Amino acid sequence: MSDDIDEAFDWQGQEVDCVTCAHRVLNGASGCRIRHACVNDRYARRIDRFFSWNPGLADGYLAHPHFEVRAIAARFANLFLLPPLLHDADETVRWNAVRRLPKRYALQLRGDPHREVRMRVATLIEGDELLPMAGDEDYYVRLVVARRLAPLLLGRMINDEEAEVRRVVARRIPDEWLLGMVNDHDAAVRLEVAQRLSADRLALMRCDPDWRIRYEVASRAAAGELTGLVEDQDSMVRELARSRIAARLERGTGTSA
């Protein structure tokens, strides 16, 4: 929120009163300023600026009734005071606390009720510690996990219910596992598989119902495997298959193009 707003109200809608404020002595010492840096203001930017100027006061606001104050105070407070905030009622507070704590604390929030927290927690942990999140109920959390989990640990996500997650899996699993995804029911996933398969295995997908995948086959598979594609229903696939077979015949080598 812009600082040129004249109003100064607290989180309950009451006008901020510097006279009764516990920090009124800071005003004359440039420790706070109405409508600019104020812990009692309802605007997050002004609260944040207050703690930036007075980080030593953050510890005393970790139990404030307004979640915005607790969340911002957690960015500045003593680390040893943050673990209890992992159980705070507000997800913003929980995240601001866990992001500053040692990574082992993030394990406590793998099952956090809020998807945004779980998504961010998935960016903090790795390896086997991420595995329990591979089955998260939220597809975007699983998407983050699929992007970060070690390739050798992605086997359990090959059959994920969300196509976008399987696409990421198809890009990252070991080559020898790709054949297990050639019959995926989503064409975009199969295309990811086709683009990674070696030329000798790619011919297994020459009858795929999606023209993009057949085009990939026509582009890289051995010319001897392309006979069925010279009459393909898609003109681009037909032309590519015919041109590669013709080039092979012209050379007369009997080897792949």
N, C-alpha and C positions, 0 to 999 in steps of 0.2 A: 504494500500500500504506500502510495506517495506520501512524503513527509510534508507536503504543502497543505494537507488537510488540517483545517483549523480546529476541528473537534477533538476532544480528549476525553474519551469515556472508557471505563473499565469493562471487564468481560461480562459484568452484570448490567451494563447499560447506565451505570451511574457516572456522573461527571467526576473526573479526576481532580482531587483536591490536594495540592502540594502542601498546604498548611498542616493538614493532619497526617501527612505521609511520614512513615518511620525513617525515610531517607532524606528528609527535607534539608539536612545539613550538607548533603552532597550537591545540592543545586548551586550553591555559591562557590563550590570547589570544582565545578565543571564535571561532576560525577554523574549528573543526570540533567535532563532538560525537557520540560513539558512539550508534548507533541513531537518529540524527537528521540529521546532516550529515556524510557520510563517503564519500570517493571509493572506498574499498575495499568498501563494502557492496554487496550484490547487488540492492538495491531502487533503482529508477530515481529515485524521489522524493528519496531521501537523497543520491544522487550529484548530482542537479540542485541540491539545496540547498547542497552543498559548493562547487560551482562558482559559484553565486550569491554566496556569501560570499567566494570566492577566485577571481574571474575571471582573474586574472593567471597562475594555474597551469594553465589549460586548454591552453595551447600544448604543454605537456609530456605531454599525454595523448592526442594525436591518433593515436598508434600503439599504444595500449594493446591488449592481446590480447582484452579483453572489448568486444564491439560496443557495448554500452549505454554504456560509459564514453566510447568514441570519438564516439558519436552525440551525447551530451550535451555533451561538450567542444567539439564543432563549433559549438554555439550561442554559445559565449563566446570562442572562440579568435580570434587575429588573422586577418583576412580573407585576407591574403596567403599564409597557410598552408593554406587550404582547397582550392584546385584539385586537389591530389593525391587528396583524399578522394572525388572524383567517380568514382574507379575502385576504391573500397573494395568489399570482398566483401559487405558488408551494405547492404541497401537503405535502412535507416533512417539510416545514416551518410551515404550519398550524398544523400539528400533534405535532411537537416539542413545539409549543406554548400551545396548548390545554391540553397536558399531564401535564403541570405544573400549569395550572390555576384551580381555584375551579371547581368542577364538573358541576355546572350550565352552565358554558361556553360550555361544550361539547354538550349541547342540540342544539346549533347553527350549529353544524356540522353533525347532524343526516342525513341531506340530502346533504352532501358534494359530489361534482361530482366525487371524486376519491374513488373507492371501498376500497382501503387500509385504507384510513382515516375512512370511515364508519365502517369497521371491528374493528378498534382499538377503535373508539368511543363507539361501542357496549360493549366493555370491561370496560368502565368507568362508564356507567350509569346502572340503575337497576329499577325494579318495573314498574310502569305505564309509566315511562319515556322511557322505551324500546319498548313499544307497537307499536309506529309508525314505528319502524324498522322491525317489523314482516312481513311487506309486501314489504321489500326492493327488488329492481329488481335483485340484485346479490344473488345467492343462498348461497355463503359462508358467506355473512353478515347475512342472515337469519339463517344459521347454528350456528353462534356465539350467535345470539339472542335466538335460541331454547335451547341452553345449559345454558343460564343465566336467562331466563325469569322464574318467579315463576310458578310452575306447574299449579296452578289454572288459569293462564293467557294464557295457551298454546292452549286453545280450537280453536282459529282462525288459528292455524298452523297445525291442523290435516289433512287438505286437501292441504297442500303445494304441489306445482308441482314437487318439488325435493325429490326423495326417501330418500336420505341421511338425509335431514331435518326431514322427517316424522319418520325415525328410531329413531332419538334423541327424538322426541316428544313421540313416543311409549314407550320409556324408562322412561319418566318423568311425563306423565300425571297421574292424580288420577286414581286409579283402576277402579272406576265406569265408566270411559270414554272409557275403552279399547274395549268394544264391538263395539264401533263406528268405530274401525279400523280393525276388523277381516276380512273384505272383501277388504282390500287395494290391489291394483293391483300389488304391488311389493312384492315378496315372502320374501325378507329380512326384510321388515317392518312387515309383518304378523308373521314372526318368533319371532321378538322382542315382539309382542303382546302375542303370544302363551307362551313364556317363563315367562310372568308375570301373565297370567290368573290363577285364582284359579282352582283346579282340577274339581270342579263341572261345571264350565263354559267352560273348555278346550274342552270338548266333542263336542262343537259346531263346532270345527275345524277339526273333524275327517275325513271329506271328502275333505280337502284342497288338491289342486293339487301338492303341494310341499311335497316331502317325508320327509324332515327335520321337517316339522310341524306335519305331521302324526306321526312321530317318537316321537315327544314331547308329543303328545296326548297319544300314547301307553305307554309312560313312566310314566305319572302322572294322567291321567284321571281314574275315577273309573273303575274297571275291568268289571263291568256290561255294560259299554259303549263301550267296545272294540270288540264286536262281528264282526262288519263289517271289522275290521282290520286284522282278522286272515287269510284272503285271499288277503291281500294287495299285489299290484304288486311289492312292494319293499321287498326283503327278510329280511332285518333288522327289518322293521316294523312288518312283519308277525311273525317273531320269538319272538320279544318282546311281542307282543299282546298275542300270544299263551302261552308263559311262564307265563305271569301274570294271564291269565284266568285259566291255569292249577293249579297254586299255590292257587288261590281262591277256586277251586273245591276241592283240597286236604284238605284244612282247613275246607271246608264244612260249613263256617260261613254265607255265603250269604252277607258278607260285602265287601267293596272295599279293594283291595290289598294294 
